[in-house]
């Protein structure tokens, strides 16, 4: 019986040793590749709105609806049946005046605001839309944003370049260390990030182009940034 337990203990020890050897981490290299793809914007969107005030809420709302309707008719007339317009915000709230500190505020009227986004504009139409909207009654312009039609294709390109960069780094490190890359153990991607240019229609630009037929708007390049993390096995 004692011999039986001794042999059994020996077998357990051998199995444990083999498992320990199997669990030992394999030599590997972990790198992160990065890439930035710059493309020119192909389209834009802009928010135009109407803000009105009146002593009564119903009057502020009615006046706002009338003014915005005129703006929308002008935009549809200029952009045609393909105009892409969507309401992004509407508000109606009281307006108070604070005559003195620690005194009760005084209700002076109501303010109504309605903002409409004009989407998928050709770049050359942005300034025209701004001018047309403001001349038709809009008194708010904001959130000019530039975009590209096929973002997925540009993101895929950025990921491919990031993966190529990661593999090049792994090969360079292996070569410097005098080892060989045996294969890819794992790969993970970072969600591509799109950095859009800020619109530029500065006051000094408008003054320099005072005779320009439309409000000058300049768009910079759009950057798509991606990262790929690569783990490769190497020879000991």
C-alpha positions in Angstrom: 0.0 0.0 0.0 2.8 2.4 0.8 4.5 1.6 -2.6 1.2 2.3 -4.3 0.9 5.8 -2.7 4.6 6.5 -3.7 4.0 5.7 -7.3 0.8 7.7 -7.4 2.6 10.7 -5.9 5.3 10.4 -8.5 2.8 10.4 -11.3 1.0 13.4 -9.9 4.3 15.2 -9.7 5.1 14.5 -13.3 1.7 15.7 -14.5 2.0 18.9 -12.5 5.5 19.5 -13.9 4.2 19.0 -17.4 1.3 21.4 -16.8 3.6 24.0 -15.4 5.8 23.8 -18.4 2.7 24.1 -20.7 1.5 27.2 -18.7 4.9 29.0 -19.0 4.5 32.2 -21.0 5.8 32.0 -24.5 8.3 34.6 -25.7 6.3 37.3 -27.5 6.4 40.9 -28.6 3.5 43.4 -28.1 3.4 46.5 -30.3 0.9 49.2 -31.3 0.7 50.6 -34.8 -0.9 53.9 -35.6 -1.9 55.7 -38.7 -3.6 58.9 -39.7 -5.4 59.3 -43.0 -6.1 62.9 -44.2 -8.9 63.5 -46.7 -10.7 66.5 -48.0 -14.3 67.0 -46.9 -16.9 66.3 -49.5 -20.0 67.7 -47.8 -21.2 69.9 -44.9 -24.1 70.6 -42.6 -25.1 73.8 -40.9 -27.7 74.7 -38.2 -29.9 77.7 -38.8 -32.5 78.9 -36.4 -35.0 81.6 -35.5 -35.3 83.1 -32.0 -38.3 85.3 -31.2 -39.6 87.0 -28.1 -43.1 88.3 -27.2 -45.0 89.3 -24.1 -47.2 86.2 -24.4 -46.1 82.6 -25.0 -48.6 82.0 -27.9 -47.4 85.2 -29.6 -43.7 84.2 -29.3 -44.5 80.7 -30.7 -46.7 82.1 -33.6 -44.1 84.7 -34.6 -41.4 82.0 -34.5 -43.4 79.7 -36.7 -44.0 82.4 -39.3 -40.4 83.4 -39.5 -39.1 79.9 -39.7 -41.6 79.0 -42.3 -40.2 81.8 -44.5 -36.7 80.5 -43.9 -37.6 76.9 -44.9 -39.5 78.0 -48.0 -36.4 80.0 -49.1 -34.1 77.1 -48.5 -36.3 74.5 -50.3 -36.7 76.9 -53.2 -32.9 77.2 -53.5 -31.9 73.6 -52.8 -34.8 71.9 -54.6 -36.7 68.7 -53.8 -33.4 67.1 -52.6 -33.0 69.5 -49.7 -32.3 67.5 -46.5 -33.7 69.5 -43.6 -34.4 68.3 -40.0 -35.4 70.0 -36.8 -32.7 69.5 -34.1 -34.2 71.6 -31.3 -37.3 73.6 -30.2 -37.8 75.5 -27.0 -40.3 77.9 -25.5 -39.6 79.4 -22.2 -40.2 82.5 -20.0 -37.8 85.4 -19.9 -37.1 87.0 -16.6 -35.4 90.3 -15.6 -33.5 90.6 -12.4 -33.7 94.3 -11.4 -31.7 94.1 -8.2 -29.9 91.4 -6.1 -32.1 89.5 -3.7 -35.2 90.7 -5.4 -37.8 88.5 -7.0 -37.3 88.2 -10.8 -39.8 89.9 -13.0 -41.4 88.1 -16.0 -40.9 90.2 -19.1 -42.1 87.8 -21.8 -41.4 84.5 -23.6 -38.7 83.3 -26.0 -39.2 80.7 -28.7 -36.4 79.0 -30.5 -36.4 76.6 -33.4 -33.3 75.2 -35.0 -33.1 73.3 -38.3 -30.1 71.4 -39.6 -29.4 71.6 -43.4 -27.6 68.3 -44.2 -25.4 66.9 -47.0 -24.6 70.3 -48.5 -22.1 70.7 -51.3 -19.2 72.6 -49.9 -19.7 75.5 -52.3 -23.3 75.9 -51.0 -22.5 76.5 -47.3 -22.0 80.3 -47.6 -25.0 80.6 -49.9 -27.2 78.8 -47.4 -26.1 81.0 -44.5 -26.8 84.1 -46.5 -30.1 82.9 -47.7 -31.2 81.8 -44.3 -30.2 85.1 -42.5 -31.8 87.2 -45.3 -35.0 85.2 -44.9 -35.3 85.7 -41.2 -32.9 83.4 -39.4 -31.0 85.0 -36.6 -29.0 82.0 -35.4 -26.3 80.1 -37.3 -24.2 77.4 -35.6 -22.6 73.9 -35.8 -21.1 74.0 -39.2 -19.6 70.5 -39.7 -17.7 69.0 -42.6 -17.9 65.3 -43.6 -17.2 62.6 -46.2 -19.7 60.4 -48.0 -18.0 57.0 -47.3 -16.6 57.2 -43.8 -16.4 53.4 -43.6 -13.9 53.2 -46.5 -11.6 55.8 -45.0 -11.7 54.1 -41.6 -10.8 50.8 -43.2 -7.9 52.4 -45.0 -6.6 53.9 -41.7 -6.9 50.4 -40.0 -4.9 48.8 -42.8 -2.2 51.3 -42.5 -2.1 51.0 -38.7 -1.9 47.2 -39.0 1.0 47.5 -41.5 2.7 49.9 -39.0 2.3 47.4 -36.2 3.8 44.5 -38.1 6.7 46.7 -39.2 7.4 47.5 -35.6 7.2 43.9 -34.6 9.6 42.8 -37.4 12.0 45.7 -36.5 12.1 44.7 -32.8 12.6 41.0 -33.6 15.5 41.8 -35.9 17.1 44.0 -33.3 16.8 41.3 -30.7 18.1 38.6 -33.0 14.9 36.5 -32.9 12.3 35.4 -35.4 8.6 36.2 -35.6 6.9 32.8 -35.5 3.3 34.0 -35.9 0.5 36.3 -34.7 -0.9 35.5 -31.3 -3.6 38.2 -31.1 -4.7 41.4 -32.8 -7.0 44.1 -31.6 -8.1 47.4 -33.0 -8.9 50.8 -31.5 -12.1 52.4 -32.8 -11.0 54.9 -35.5 -11.4 58.5 -34.5 -12.5 61.2 -36.9 -11.1 64.7 -36.3 -13.1 67.2 -38.3 -11.8 70.7 -39.2 -13.2 73.7 -37.5 -15.1 76.0 -39.9 -13.4 79.3 -40.5 -15.5 82.3 -41.4 -13.7 85.0 -39.3 -14.7 88.6 -39.3 -11.4 89.6 -40.8 -11.9 87.2 -43.7 -15.3 88.7 -44.4 -13.8 92.2 -44.4 -11.1 91.2 -46.7 -13.7 89.8 -49.1 -16.4 92.5 -48.6 -17.3 92.3 -52.2 -17.7 88.5 -52.1 -21.2 87.3 -53.3 -21.5 84.9 -50.3 -20.2 84.5 -46.8 -16.7 83.0 -47.1 -16.4 79.6 -45.4 -13.1 77.6 -45.5 -12.8 73.9 -44.7 -9.6 72.1 -43.7 -8.7 68.4 -44.1 -10.5 65.7 -42.1 -8.2 63.3 -40.2 -9.1 59.7 -39.5 -6.9 58.2 -36.8 -6.6 54.4 -36.1 -4.6 52.1 -33.9 -3.9 48.3 -34.0 -2.3 46.4 -31.2 -0.4 43.2 -32.3 1.0 40.4 -30.2 3.4 38.1 -32.0 5.2 35.0 -30.9 9.0 34.9 -31.2 11.7 32.2 -31.1 13.4 31.8 -27.7 
